[in-house]
Amino acid sequence: MEGRPVTRRGENRLSEEDRVLWNLVARTARPLKGKAVIEMSDPVAEMKAPPAQPARTPVAPSAETPKPRHPIHPMDEPTLDKLSKGRLPIEGRVDLHGMTQDEAYSLLYSFLHRAHAGGVRYVLVITGKGSSSGGDGVLRRAVPAWLTTPAFRPLVSSHDHAARKHGGSGALYVRLRRTRA
């Protein structure tokens, strides 16, 4: 296998998540003296966001209004206790520190989609606690709201703040829905 090109026939290609992370690192690099700067496309912009929901006219709530197909329920206390004590495994982690909302949304969506497709049940989403200037972090507020949107409902069953040893209020436990066989 030695000597073969790394990109031959799609082998060893970066995943979407790895491309986003690599792009973040590559932006901080400076070219060597005398070398030309290579412009790189932004993989976050290239990633397809979930399709936008068509604009709907507001409908007055009635008894006939259907409930959402996939409601988000709060995580139950026994499950939270097992996760915090390590008796229930956290099968995946994603760290959104230092990302813009667009980058974080794309990475979170692709991560949860792959985890769900892989049959993963519990993941940890690290948002960070936010700026030290006294305000809540943007991602700390935005991520729980994103998890309740129609794009995430087919993937997410419930979520809640993580235990202190897993990041406390700067992280979330997310329970993914079971995959249908």
C-alpha positions in Angstrom: 0.0 0.0 0.0 3.0 2.3 0.5 3.6 4.7 -2.3 0.0 5.0 -3.4 -1.5 8.5 -3.6 -3.7 9.3 -0.6 -6.6 10.6 -2.7 -6.8 7.7 -5.1 -10.3 6.5 -5.7 -11.7 8.5 -2.8 -9.7 6.7 -0.2 -8.7 8.6 2.9 -10.8 11.7 2.0 -11.7 14.0 4.8 -15.2 13.9 6.3 -17.3 17.2 6.3 -16.5 17.6 10.0 -12.8 17.2 9.4 -12.8 19.6 6.5 -14.4 22.3 8.6 -11.9 21.7 11.4 -9.0 21.7 8.9 -10.2 24.9 7.3 -10.3 26.6 10.7 -6.7 25.5 11.4 -5.5 26.4 7.9 -6.7 29.9 8.2 -4.3 30.5 11.1 -1.3 29.4 9.1 1.1 31.8 7.3 3.0 30.8 4.2 6.8 30.4 4.3 8.9 33.3 3.2 8.9 33.5 -0.6 6.0 31.1 -1.1 2.7 32.1 -2.7 -0.5 32.2 -0.7 -2.9 29.5 -1.8 -6.5 30.5 -1.6 -8.8 27.8 -0.2 -12.5 27.6 -0.6 -14.6 27.7 2.6 -16.1 24.2 3.1 -18.7 25.6 5.5 -20.1 27.6 2.7 -19.9 24.6 0.4 -21.8 22.4 2.8 -25.5 22.1 2.0 -27.5 23.4 4.9 -30.8 21.6 5.5 -33.5 22.8 3.0 -35.2 26.0 4.1 -38.8 25.6 5.1 -41.2 27.4 2.8 -42.8 30.4 4.3 -46.2 29.7 5.6 -49.1 31.9 6.5 -49.7 31.8 10.3 -52.6 29.5 11.3 -54.5 30.1 14.4 -54.1 27.1 16.8 -57.0 24.9 16.9 -57.9 21.4 18.1 -57.3 20.1 14.6 -53.7 21.4 14.4 -51.5 18.3 14.3 -48.7 17.9 16.8 -45.2 17.8 15.5 -44.2 14.4 14.1 -41.1 14.3 16.3 -41.6 16.2 19.6 -38.6 16.9 21.8 -39.0 15.7 25.3 -36.9 16.8 28.3 -34.3 14.2 29.4 -35.5 12.1 32.3 -33.6 12.3 35.7 -32.5 8.6 35.8 -30.8 9.0 32.4 -29.2 12.3 33.4 -27.9 10.6 36.5 -26.4 7.6 34.6 -24.8 9.9 32.0 -23.2 12.1 34.7 -21.9 9.2 36.7 -20.5 7.4 33.6 -22.8 4.4 33.8 -24.3 5.3 30.4 -21.7 5.8 27.7 -21.3 9.0 25.7 -20.6 7.6 22.3 -19.6 10.8 20.5 -18.5 14.4 21.2 -18.4 17.6 19.2 -16.7 20.8 20.3 -18.1 24.0 18.8 -15.7 26.4 20.7 -14.6 29.4 18.7 -16.9 28.8 15.7 -19.3 31.2 14.1 -22.9 30.3 14.2 -22.9 29.2 10.6 -19.9 26.9 11.1 -21.3 25.5 14.3 -24.7 24.8 12.8 -23.2 23.0 9.8 -20.8 21.0 11.9 -23.5 20.1 14.5 -26.0 19.1 11.8 -23.5 16.8 10.0 -22.2 15.4 13.2 -25.7 14.5 14.6 -26.7 13.2 11.2 -23.7 10.8 11.0 -24.1 9.8 14.6 -27.8 9.0 14.1 -27.1 7.0 11.0 -24.4 5.1 12.9 -26.9 4.1 15.6 -25.3 6.3 18.3 -27.6 7.0 21.2 -25.9 9.6 23.5 -23.5 12.4 22.5 -22.0 15.4 24.2 -22.2 18.8 22.4 -19.7 21.3 23.8 -20.8 24.9 23.2 -18.5 26.7 25.7 -19.8 29.1 28.3 -19.4 32.2 26.3 -17.5 35.4 26.6 -16.0 36.4 29.9 -17.7 39.9 29.6 -20.6 38.7 31.7 -23.0 37.7 28.9 -24.1 34.2 27.9 -22.3 32.8 24.9 -24.1 32.9 21.5 -23.7 29.2 20.9 -24.7 28.4 24.5 -28.0 30.0 23.8 -28.4 29.0 20.1 -27.7 25.3 20.2 -30.6 24.3 22.4 -32.9 26.3 20.2 -31.5 24.6 17.0 -32.1 21.2 18.5 -35.8 21.9 18.6 -36.1 23.1 15.0 -37.7 20.9 12.3 -34.3 20.1 10.8 -33.1 18.4 14.0 -36.3 16.9 15.2 -35.9 13.6 13.2 -32.5 13.2 14.8 -32.8 14.4 18.4 -35.0 12.8 21.0 -34.0 15.0 24.0 -31.3 17.2 25.4 -30.2 18.7 28.7 -27.3 20.5 30.4 -24.3 18.3 31.0 -22.9 17.4 34.5 -20.1 19.6 35.8 -17.4 17.0 34.9 -18.6 17.0 31.3 -18.7 20.8 30.9 -21.7 21.8 33.0 -23.7 24.7 31.5 -21.2 24.9 28.6 -22.2 21.5 27.3 -25.3 19.5 26.5 -26.2 15.8 26.6 -28.1 14.9 23.5 -30.1 11.7 23.2 -30.6 10.7 19.5 -33.6 8.9 18.2 -33.4 5.2 17.5 -32.8 4.3 13.8 -35.5 2.4 12.1 -34.3 -0.9 10.7 
